[in-house]
Amino acid sequence: MEKIFEATEFKNIKEILYHSAEKYAQNIAFKIKHKDEKKVSYEDVTYERLLKDINKLGTAFYNMGLKAKRIAIIGKNRYEWVISHLANLLGGIVSVPLDKDLQYEELENSLIRSKADCIIFDEKLTPTMKQIQESNNTSLANYVCMGNEEGFQSVKDLLEQGEKLLEEGKDEYLHADIDENAMNILLFTSGTTSQSKAVMLSQKNIASNIYAMQCVEDIRSTDTNIAFLPFHHIFGSTCMIMMLACGVKTVFPDGLRYIKQNLNEYQVSLFVGVPVLVEAIYKTIMKEIDKQGKTGLIKFAKGLSKFLLVFHIDVRRKLFKQIIDALGGKLRLIISGGAPADPVISQGFNDLGVSTLQGYGLSETSPVIAAENAKLTQNGSVGVPMINDTIEVVNQDENGIGEIRVKGPNVMLGYYEMPELTEEVLKDGWFYTGDLGRFDKKGILYITGRNKNMIVLRNGKKVFPEELETIVNRLELVEESMVFGMPDEKVKDDVKVSVKVVYNQEVAKEKYPDKSQEELYQIIWEQIKELNQSFPRYKHIQKLILTNEELIKTTTKKVKRQEEMKKILQKSN
């Protein structure tokens, strides 16, 4: 990948933040919404203040004896989460971001495995924290609340303590040397299998990935970004730091239900999200257009703008001003990652004049290893390798599909206390992703699926569930789906390509108000049989399971296929 934008490469995150605090001193880094009963107010945090807050908090951490220790962080995306994580990194303290939706046993297990000395938590998790305190099974010596909870120190208390300590000349934290090659983040993967892996990442891993993204993505210091991706996920936390590297203003969402309201309220110009989120926004727009009876008009306008683009005349944002205005008027860039995006939806946004790019990466690669960029978009692909990564597709089949492996400065140090697993995926500096893909003649990468999800038929043919799911999910009545191989009762060692569909209850109520679930089954089954005609025979879906229950997922909205399969097989026996 060629360099498109000028960017400065830094060794570590401390250098990035000090550079931003100087270059963008008075820019707003975070806008915080405060709700007091009926009153809503907003607080702006400049880059200058952000660095001061990080240094105050880090100084308090050192004073608590947490230098060279481990601090876990758990809670929703908020300012206190940001400064806790960054205070860890700028002081060389190992940061352990944890998923706020973990079940008690998993949370306790993660705290034990990570050997965390302190935990910073959201006040909503106070009952769980009290339970963990009482169980006394972890190595936690300190509990700090992000808000105010009786019986616990708060982040606000620590900021005040840190300020006093700095005034007294206690500046050891400010002069902390950063070893950019040491483990500084211990991150539990949102594994779709039962035992999550703890990924060891260094500051060099993260800083090198931020530099690579800055070289190719058009992110501006005048942008407003909305932090939808959970920070405990590497895609969320690396993007958060990247926004700070670029001088961007970041705002916090009120939740998925309020997405349209938040885009308007903050006049968001860019956001990074998982496809589920991108699809939700697009479907909201299309529904509105349909309601107003403007579908035909929009179709004609899209055709006209595409024709004009051939002559390098871009009128998209003028032509679709009304639609863009309904999303706050400023939305210009969407970066999608974490799962395959539907090319139809990406194209739909691009047609409206909102640049929609897809990237690809893993927790183990800090995360991005390939992406579309300001100069290259190829719908359905994940773009080209990042500027400092080498990607190869190995053990290719007759279609050029094989396992993706990557080498680069963003590849993890390994899995914590899992040497055998580390050796399985890290060989001679190459990280073997377990994902399957292919390169086209132009060197553009396409993901075909996960190695472990691939359905291998008795005749040796391979079916990639993700490919079929994208197409099935386009059916109006389908909310989500999972394609899998159902053991064939008649043929030993063979499977039938099958699909479990969660139907969209809103659409069913609106378009088919008098239909029973059995009748909806027939409608969807007929539509799937029609789709089958566009697939090669071996990919035909032969069985449908219909439900209104959401599929079991990780917090990053990936389907837990193994758990779903268990459920399906139990019901079929």
C-alpha positions as CSV (number, residue, x, y, z in Angstrom):
1,M,0.0,0.0,0.0
2,E,1.3,3.4,-0.9
3,K,1.4,6.3,1.5
4,I,-1.4,8.8,0.7
5,F,-1.2,11.2,3.6
6,E,1.8,12.6,5.6
7,A,2.1,11.1,9.1
8,T,4.7,11.1,11.8
9,E,5.7,7.7,13.2
10,F,6.0,7.5,16.9
11,K,7.6,4.8,19.0
12,N,5.0,4.7,21.7
13,I,1.6,6.1,22.8
14,K,3.2,8.5,25.2
15,E,5.0,10.3,22.3
16,I,1.7,10.3,20.3
17,L,-0.3,12.0,23.2
18,Y,2.4,14.6,24.0
19,H,2.6,15.5,20.4
20,S,-1.2,15.9,20.1
21,A,-1.4,17.9,23.3
22,E,1.1,20.4,21.8
23,K,-0.2,20.4,18.2
24,Y,-3.9,20.4,19.0
25,A,-3.8,22.0,22.5
26,Q,-7.1,23.9,22.3
27,N,-8.9,21.4,20.1
28,I,-11.7,19.5,21.8
29,A,-10.6,15.9,22.4
30,F,-13.9,14.8,24.1
31,K,-17.3,16.2,24.5
32,I,-19.1,14.8,27.6
33,K,-22.8,14.9,28.1
34,H,-24.1,15.3,31.7
35,K,-27.7,14.5,32.5
36,D,-29.1,15.9,35.8
37,E,-32.8,15.0,36.2
38,K,-34.3,17.0,33.3
39,K,-31.2,19.2,32.5
40,V,-28.7,18.2,29.9
41,S,-25.3,20.0,29.8
42,Y,-22.1,19.4,27.8
43,E,-18.5,19.6,29.0
44,D,-15.6,20.1,26.5
45,V,-12.2,18.5,27.3
46,T,-9.3,20.1,25.3
47,Y,-6.2,18.1,24.3
48,E,-4.2,20.1,26.8
49,R,-6.6,19.2,29.7
50,L,-6.7,15.6,28.6
51,L,-2.9,15.2,29.0
52,K,-3.1,17.0,32.4
53,D,-5.9,14.6,33.5
54,I,-3.9,11.5,32.4
55,N,-0.8,12.7,34.3
56,K,-2.8,13.5,37.5
57,L,-4.5,10.0,37.4
58,G,-1.2,8.3,36.6
59,T,0.6,10.1,39.4
60,A,-2.2,8.9,41.8
61,F,-1.7,5.3,40.5
62,Y,2.1,5.5,41.2
63,N,1.3,6.9,44.7
64,M,-1.0,3.8,45.3
65,G,2.0,1.6,44.6
66,L,0.7,0.6,41.2
67,K,3.9,1.3,39.2
68,A,4.8,-1.7,37.0
69,K,1.6,-3.4,38.2
70,R,-1.7,-4.3,36.3
71,I,-4.9,-2.3,36.3
72,A,-8.1,-3.8,34.9
73,I,-10.8,-1.5,33.4
74,I,-14.4,-2.4,33.0
75,G,-17.4,-0.3,32.0
76,K,-19.1,1.5,29.1
77,N,-17.3,3.9,26.8
78,R,-16.9,7.1,28.8
79,Y,-14.2,9.7,29.6
80,E,-13.1,8.0,32.9
81,W,-12.5,4.8,30.8
82,V,-10.3,6.7,28.4
83,I,-8.1,8.4,31.0
84,S,-7.7,5.2,33.0
85,H,-6.4,3.3,30.0
86,L,-4.2,6.1,28.8
87,A,-2.8,6.7,32.4
88,N,-1.8,3.0,32.4
89,L,0.0,3.3,29.1
90,L,1.8,6.5,29.8
91,G,3.1,5.1,33.1
92,G,4.1,1.6,31.7
93,I,1.3,0.0,33.8
94,V,-0.2,-3.1,32.1
95,S,-3.8,-2.2,31.1
96,V,-6.4,-5.0,31.2
97,P,-9.5,-3.9,29.4
98,L,-12.5,-6.2,30.3
99,D,-15.9,-6.7,28.7
100,K,-18.6,-5.1,30.9
101,D,-21.1,-7.8,29.7
102,L,-19.0,-10.8,31.0
103,Q,-20.9,-13.3,33.2
104,Y,-19.6,-13.3,36.8
105,E,-17.6,-16.5,36.5
106,E,-15.9,-15.3,33.3
107,L,-15.1,-11.9,34.8
108,E,-13.7,-13.4,38.0
109,N,-11.7,-15.9,35.8
110,S,-10.3,-13.1,33.7
111,L,-9.2,-11.1,36.8
112,I,-7.5,-14.2,38.2
113,R,-5.8,-15.1,35.0
114,S,-4.6,-11.5,34.4
115,K,-3.2,-11.1,37.9
116,A,-4.7,-7.6,38.1
117,D,-3.8,-5.5,41.2
118,C,-6.5,-2.9,40.8
119,I,-9.8,-2.5,38.9
120,I,-11.5,0.7,37.7
121,F,-15.2,0.0,37.2
122,D,-18.4,1.6,36.1
123,E,-20.8,2.3,39.0
124,K,-23.4,0.1,37.4
125,L,-21.1,-2.9,38.2
126,T,-20.9,-2.0,41.9
127,P,-22.9,-5.1,43.1
128,T,-20.6,-7.4,41.0
129,M,-17.5,-5.7,42.5
130,K,-18.8,-6.2,46.0
131,Q,-19.3,-9.9,45.2
132,I,-15.7,-10.2,43.8
133,Q,-14.4,-8.4,46.9
134,E,-16.2,-10.8,49.2
135,S,-15.1,-13.9,47.2
136,N,-11.4,-12.9,47.7
137,N,-10.3,-15.2,44.8
138,T,-8.5,-12.5,42.9
139,S,-5.3,-10.6,43.5
140,L,-7.1,-7.2,43.5
141,A,-6.0,-4.8,46.2
142,N,-7.7,-1.7,44.9
143,Y,-11.2,-1.0,43.6
144,V,-11.8,2.4,42.0
145,C,-15.2,3.6,40.8
146,M,-15.6,5.7,37.6
147,G,-18.5,7.5,39.3
148,N,-19.4,8.0,43.0
149,E,-20.1,5.0,45.1
150,E,-20.0,4.8,48.8
151,G,-17.2,2.7,50.2
152,F,-15.0,3.1,47.0
153,Q,-12.5,5.6,45.9
154,S,-13.5,7.4,42.7
155,V,-11.6,8.5,39.6
156,K,-12.5,12.1,40.6
157,D,-10.8,11.6,44.1
158,L,-7.7,10.2,42.4
159,L,-7.5,13.2,40.0
160,E,-7.6,15.6,43.0
161,Q,-4.9,13.5,44.8
162,G,-2.7,13.4,41.7
163,E,-3.0,17.2,41.3
164,K,-1.8,17.8,44.8
165,L,1.0,15.3,44.5
166,L,2.2,17.0,41.3
167,E,2.0,20.4,43.0
168,E,4.3,18.9,45.7
169,G,6.8,18.0,43.0
170,K,6.1,14.3,42.9
171,D,6.9,13.9,39.2
172,E,8.1,10.3,38.9
173,Y,5.2,9.4,36.7
174,L,5.9,12.2,34.3
175,H,9.4,10.9,33.7
176,A,8.4,7.2,33.3
177,D,10.4,5.5,30.6
178,I,8.3,3.5,28.2
179,D,9.6,0.2,26.9
180,E,7.7,0.0,23.7
181,N,8.4,-3.7,23.2
182,A,7.1,-4.8,26.6
183,M,3.6,-6.1,27.2
184,N,1.5,-3.1,28.0
185,I,-2.0,-4.3,27.2
186,L,-3.4,-7.7,28.1
187,L,-6.5,-8.2,26.1
188,F,-9.0,-11.0,26.3
189,T,-10.4,-11.9,22.9
190,S,-14.1,-11.9,22.5
191,G,-13.6,-15.5,21.4
192,T,-16.5,-17.3,19.9
193,T,-15.2,-20.4,21.6
194,S,-15.5,-21.0,25.3
195,Q,-11.9,-20.3,26.6
196,S,-10.9,-16.7,25.6
197,K,-7.3,-16.1,24.9
198,A,-5.3,-13.3,26.5
199,V,-3.4,-11.4,23.9
200,M,-0.2,-9.6,24.9
201,L,0.3,-6.3,23.0
202,S,3.0,-3.7,23.2
203,Q,2.9,0.0,22.7
204,K,5.0,-0.5,19.5
205,N,2.2,-2.8,18.2
206,I,-0.4,-0.1,18.7
207,A,1.7,2.9,17.6
208,S,2.8,1.2,14.4
209,N,-0.8,0.4,13.5
210,I,-2.0,4.0,14.2
211,Y,0.8,5.3,11.9
212,A,-0.2,2.8,9.2
213,M,-3.8,4.0,9.3
214,Q,-2.9,7.7,9.4
215,C,-0.9,7.1,6.1
216,V,-3.9,6.0,4.2
217,E,-7.2,7.1,5.8
218,D,-8.6,10.6,5.4
219,I,-9.1,11.5,9.1
220,R,-9.1,15.3,9.8
221,S,-8.6,17.4,12.9
222,T,-11.9,19.1,12.1
223,D,-13.8,15.7,12.4
224,T,-16.3,14.7,15.0
225,N,-16.1,11.0,15.8
226,I,-18.7,9.0,17.7
227,A,-17.2,6.2,19.9
228,F,-19.6,3.3,19.2
229,L,-17.0,0.5,19.3
230,P,-16.6,-0.8,22.8
231,F,-13.1,0.3,24.1
232,H,-12.5,-3.1,25.7
233,H,-12.3,-4.3,22.1
234,I,-8.9,-3.6,20.4
235,F,-10.6,-2.1,17.3
236,G,-12.4,0.4,19.7
237,S,-9.3,1.3,21.8
238,T,-6.8,1.6,18.9
239,C,-9.3,3.8,17.0
240,M,-9.8,5.9,20.1
241,I,-6.0,6.6,20.3
242,M,-5.9,7.1,16.5
243,M,-8.5,9.8,16.8
244,L,-6.4,11.5,19.4
245,A,-3.3,11.2,17.1
246,C,-5.3,13.1,14.4
247,G,-6.7,15.9,16.6
248,V,-10.3,14.7,16.3
249,K,-13.2,15.5,18.6
250,T,-14.8,12.3,20.1
251,V,-18.3,12.1,21.5
252,F,-20.0,9.2,23.3
253,P,-23.3,7.6,22.1
254,D,-26.4,7.2,24.3
255,G,-27.0,3.7,22.8
256,L,-28.0,2.0,19.6
257,R,-31.6,3.2,19.8
258,Y,-30.4,6.9,19.8
259,I,-27.9,6.6,16.9
260,K,-29.8,8.9,14.6
261,Q,-30.5,11.4,17.4
262,N,-26.7,11.4,18.3
263,L,-25.5,11.8,14.7
264,N,-27.7,14.9,14.6
265,E,-27.0,16.2,18.1
266,Y,-23.2,16.2,17.6
267,Q,-23.1,16.6,13.8
268,V,-20.9,13.5,13.6
269,S,-18.7,13.5,10.5
270,L,-17.1,10.1,10.9
271,F,-17.5,6.8,12.8
272,V,-15.9,3.5,13.0
273,G,-18.3,0.6,13.6
274,V,-19.2,-3.0,13.1
275,P,-21.4,-3.9,10.1
276,V,-24.5,-4.4,12.3
277,L,-24.3,-0.8,13.2
278,V,-23.7,0.5,9.7
279,E,-26.6,-1.7,8.4
280,A,-28.9,-0.3,11.2
281,I,-28.3,3.2,10.0
282,Y,-28.8,2.4,6.4
283,K,-32.0,0.5,7.0
284,T,-33.4,3.4,9.0
285,I,-32.7,5.7,6.0
286,M,-34.2,3.3,3.4
287,K,-37.3,2.8,5.6
288,E,-37.8,6.6,5.8
289,I,-37.4,6.9,2.0
290,D,-39.9,4.0,1.4
291,K,-42.4,5.6,3.8
292,Q,-42.2,8.9,1.9
293,G,-42.7,7.0,-1.4
294,K,-39.4,8.3,-2.8
295,T,-37.7,4.9,-3.5
296,G,-38.1,5.4,-7.3
297,L,-36.8,8.9,-7.2
298,I,-33.7,8.0,-5.2
299,K,-33.0,5.1,-7.6
300,F,-33.1,7.6,-10.5
301,A,-31.0,10.1,-8.7
302,K,-28.4,7.4,-7.9
303,G,-28.3,6.4,-11.6
304,L,-27.8,10.1,-12.6
305,S,-25.0,10.7,-10.1
306,K,-23.2,7.5,-11.1
307,F,-23.4,8.7,-14.8
308,L,-22.0,12.1,-13.8
309,L,-19.1,10.5,-11.8
310,V,-17.8,9.0,-15.1
311,F,-17.1,12.6,-16.1
312,H,-15.6,13.3,-12.6
313,I,-18.7,15.4,-11.7
314,D,-19.6,14.6,-8.2
315,V,-23.1,15.9,-7.2
316,R,-23.9,13.2,-4.7
317,R,-23.9,15.3,-1.5
318,K,-26.0,18.0,-3.2
319,L,-28.4,15.5,-4.7
320,F,-28.9,13.6,-1.5
321,K,-28.6,16.6,0.8
322,Q,-32.0,15.8,2.5
323,I,-30.8,12.3,3.5
324,I,-27.4,13.5,4.7
325,D,-29.1,16.3,6.7
326,A,-31.3,13.7,8.4
327,L,-28.0,12.2,9.7
328,G,-26.7,15.5,11.0
329,G,-25.5,16.9,7.7
330,K,-21.8,16.3,8.2
331,L,-21.4,12.5,7.9
332,R,-18.7,11.9,5.3
333,L,-16.8,8.8,6.3
334,I,-17.7,5.4,7.7
335,I,-15.1,2.7,8.5
336,S,-16.5,-0.7,9.0
337,G,-14.6,-3.7,10.5
338,G,-14.9,-6.6,13.0
339,A,-17.0,-8.7,10.6
340,P,-17.8,-8.9,6.9
341,A,-19.8,-5.9,5.6
342,D,-22.6,-6.4,3.1
343,P,-21.3,-4.9,-0.2
344,V,-24.8,-3.7,-1.1
345,I,-25.0,-1.5,2.0
346,S,-21.4,-0.2,1.6
347,Q,-22.3,0.7,-2.0
348,G,-25.6,2.3,-0.9
349,F,-23.7,4.7,1.4
350,N,-21.1,5.4,-1.3
351,D,-23.9,6.2,-3.8
352,L,-25.2,8.8,-1.3
353,G,-21.8,10.5,-1.1
354,V,-20.8,9.0,2.3
355,S,-17.5,7.3,1.8
356,T,-17.8,3.8,3.3
357,L,-14.6,1.7,3.7
358,Q,-14.0,-1.8,5.1
359,G,-11.0,-2.9,7.0
360,Y,-9.8,-6.2,8.3
361,G,-7.8,-7.3,11.3
362,L,-7.7,-9.2,14.6
363,S,-7.0,-8.6,18.2
364,E,-3.7,-10.3,17.6
365,T,-2.7,-7.7,15.1
366,S,-3.6,-4.5,17.1
367,P,-5.9,-4.8,14.9
368,V,-5.8,-3.6,11.2
369,I,-3.8,-5.5,8.6
370,A,-5.7,-4.5,5.4
371,A,-8.2,-1.8,4.5
372,E,-9.8,0.1,1.7
373,N,-8.5,3.7,1.6
374,A,-8.9,7.2,0.3
375,K,-7.7,6.1,-3.1
376,L,-8.8,2.5,-3.3
377,T,-12.2,1.1,-2.7
378,Q,-13.3,-2.2,-4.1
379,N,-16.7,-3.2,-3.0
380,G,-16.8,-6.6,-1.3
381,S,-13.0,-6.6,-0.6
382,V,-11.1,-5.5,2.5
383,G,-8.7,-3.5,0.5
384,V,-4.9,-3.8,0.5
385,P,-2.3,-4.6,3.1
386,M,-1.3,-1.8,5.5
387,I,1.9,0.1,4.7
388,N,4.0,-1.8,7.2
389,D,2.4,-5.3,6.9
390,T,3.2,-8.2,4.6
391,I,0.2,-10.5,3.9
392,E,0.4,-13.9,2.2
393,V,-2.3,-16.4,1.3
394,V,-0.9,-19.9,1.9
395,N,-2.0,-23.5,1.2
396,Q,-4.2,-22.2,-1.7
397,D,-6.9,-24.3,-3.3
398,E,-7.8,-24.4,-7.0
399,N,-9.6,-21.0,-6.6
400,G,-6.6,-19.3,-5.0
401,I,-8.3,-19.4,-1.5
402,G,-6.0,-20.2,1.4
403,E,-5.2,-19.2,5.0
404,I,-4.1,-15.6,5.5
405,R,-0.9,-15.0,7.3
406,V,0.7,-11.6,8.2
407,K,4.1,-10.3,9.3
408,G,4.5,-6.7,10.7
409,P,5.3,-4.6,13.7
410,N,1.6,-4.8,14.9
411,V,1.7,-8.6,15.4
412,M,1.2,-9.5,19.1
413,L,3.9,-10.7,21.4
414,G,1.9,-13.9,22.0
415,Y,-0.9,-15.4,24.1
416,Y,-0.4,-14.9,27.9
417,E,0.6,-18.1,29.6
418,M,-0.4,-20.1,26.6
419,P,2.9,-21.1,24.9
420,E,1.4,-24.1,22.9
421,L,-1.3,-21.9,21.5
422,T,1.2,-19.2,20.7
423,E,3.4,-21.6,18.8
424,E,0.4,-22.8,16.8
425,V,-0.2,-19.3,15.3
426,L,3.2,-17.6,15.4
427,K,5.8,-19.2,13.2
428,D,9.0,-17.5,12.0
429,G,7.5,-14.1,12.6
430,W,4.3,-14.9,10.7
431,F,0.9,-14.8,12.4
432,Y,-1.5,-17.4,11.0
433,T,-4.9,-15.8,11.2
434,G,-7.2,-18.8,10.8
435,D,-9.1,-16.7,8.2
436,L,-9.5,-17.7,4.6
437,G,-9.1,-15.4,1.7
438,R,-7.7,-14.7,-1.7
439,F,-5.9,-11.9,-3.6
440,D,-7.1,-10.7,-7.0
441,K,-4.8,-9.7,-9.8
442,K,-4.5,-6.2,-8.5
443,G,-3.4,-7.3,-5.1
444,I,-6.7,-6.6,-3.4
445,L,-7.7,-8.9,-0.6
446,Y,-11.0,-10.7,-0.2
447,I,-12.1,-12.6,2.9
448,T,-14.0,-15.8,2.2
449,G,-14.6,-17.0,5.8
450,R,-13.1,-18.5,8.9
451,N,-11.2,-21.8,8.5
452,K,-13.1,-23.4,11.4
453,N,-16.5,-22.3,10.1
454,M,-16.0,-23.7,6.6
455,I,-18.4,-26.5,5.7
456,V,-16.7,-29.4,3.9
457,L,-19.1,-31.6,2.0
458,R,-18.5,-35.3,1.4
459,N,-17.5,-34.7,-2.2
460,G,-14.8,-32.3,-1.0
461,K,-16.6,-29.1,-2.0
462,K,-16.2,-26.2,0.4
463,V,-19.0,-23.8,1.5
464,F,-18.2,-20.6,3.3
465,P,-21.2,-19.7,5.6
466,E,-20.4,-16.0,5.7
467,E,-20.8,-15.6,1.9
468,L,-24.3,-17.2,2.0
469,E,-25.3,-15.3,5.2
470,T,-24.7,-11.9,3.5
471,I,-27.1,-12.8,0.8
472,V,-29.8,-14.4,3.0
473,N,-29.6,-11.3,5.3
474,R,-30.7,-9.1,2.5
475,L,-34.2,-10.7,2.5
476,E,-36.6,-8.2,4.0
477,L,-38.0,-10.6,6.5
478,V,-34.6,-11.7,7.8
479,E,-33.1,-10.0,10.8
480,E,-30.0,-12.2,11.0
481,S,-29.0,-15.7,10.0
482,M,-26.4,-18.4,10.5
483,V,-25.5,-21.0,7.8
484,F,-24.1,-24.3,9.1
485,G,-23.7,-27.9,8.1
486,M,-26.4,-30.1,9.6
487,P,-25.4,-33.8,9.9
488,D,-27.2,-35.8,7.2
489,E,-29.2,-38.6,8.7
490,K,-29.3,-40.6,5.5
491,V,-25.7,-40.2,4.3
492,K,-22.8,-41.1,6.7
493,D,-20.1,-38.4,7.1
494,D,-22.0,-35.8,5.1
495,V,-23.8,-32.6,6.0
496,K,-26.7,-30.6,4.6
497,V,-26.1,-26.9,4.0
498,S,-28.7,-25.4,6.4
499,V,-29.7,-22.0,7.7
500,K,-31.1,-20.7,11.0
501,V,-33.0,-17.5,10.4
502,V,-34.2,-15.0,13.0
503,Y,-37.1,-13.2,11.3
504,N,-37.7,-9.4,11.6
505,Q,-40.7,-9.0,13.8
506,E,-41.3,-5.4,12.8
507,V,-41.4,-6.2,9.1
508,A,-43.6,-9.3,9.8
509,K,-46.1,-7.1,11.7
510,E,-46.1,-4.4,9.1
511,K,-46.1,-6.4,5.8
512,Y,-47.7,-9.7,7.0
513,P,-49.9,-8.8,9.9
514,D,-52.1,-11.9,9.7
515,K,-49.5,-14.5,9.1
516,S,-48.6,-17.2,11.6
517,Q,-44.9,-18.3,12.2
518,E,-45.6,-21.4,10.0
519,E,-46.8,-19.1,7.2
520,L,-43.8,-16.8,7.6
521,Y,-41.6,-20.0,7.4
522,Q,-43.1,-20.8,4.0
523,I,-42.6,-17.3,2.7
524,I,-38.9,-17.2,3.7
525,W,-38.4,-20.8,2.5
526,E,-39.7,-19.9,-1.0
527,Q,-37.4,-16.9,-1.1
528,I,-34.4,-19.0,-0.1
529,K,-35.2,-21.6,-2.8
530,E,-35.2,-18.7,-5.2
531,L,-31.8,-17.5,-3.9
532,N,-30.5,-21.1,-4.4
533,Q,-30.9,-20.7,-8.1
534,S,-28.1,-18.1,-8.2
535,F,-25.7,-20.5,-6.3
536,P,-23.8,-23.5,-7.7
537,R,-25.8,-26.7,-6.8
538,Y,-23.5,-27.8,-4.0
539,K,-24.1,-24.4,-2.2
540,H,-27.9,-24.8,-2.2
541,I,-29.5,-24.4,1.3
542,Q,-31.5,-27.5,2.0
543,K,-32.9,-26.8,5.4
544,L,-34.4,-23.8,7.2
545,I,-34.9,-23.3,11.0
546,L,-37.0,-20.2,11.8
547,T,-37.0,-18.5,15.1
548,N,-37.7,-15.1,16.7
549,E,-35.0,-15.5,19.3
550,E,-31.8,-13.6,18.8
551,L,-28.7,-15.6,18.0
552,I,-26.2,-16.1,20.8
553,K,-23.4,-13.5,20.3
554,T,-20.2,-12.1,21.7
555,T,-20.4,-8.4,22.8
556,T,-18.8,-7.5,19.4
557,K,-21.9,-9.0,17.8
558,K,-20.2,-12.1,16.4
559,V,-22.3,-15.2,16.5
560,K,-21.1,-17.9,18.9
561,R,-21.5,-20.6,16.3
562,Q,-20.5,-23.5,18.6
563,E,-23.1,-22.6,21.2
564,E,-25.7,-22.1,18.5
565,M,-24.9,-25.5,17.0
566,K,-25.2,-27.1,20.4
567,K,-28.7,-25.6,20.8
568,I,-29.7,-26.7,17.2
569,L,-28.5,-30.3,17.7
570,Q,-30.2,-30.5,21.1
571,K,-33.5,-29.5,19.6
572,S,-33.2,-31.8,16.6
573,N,-32.5,-34.9,18.8
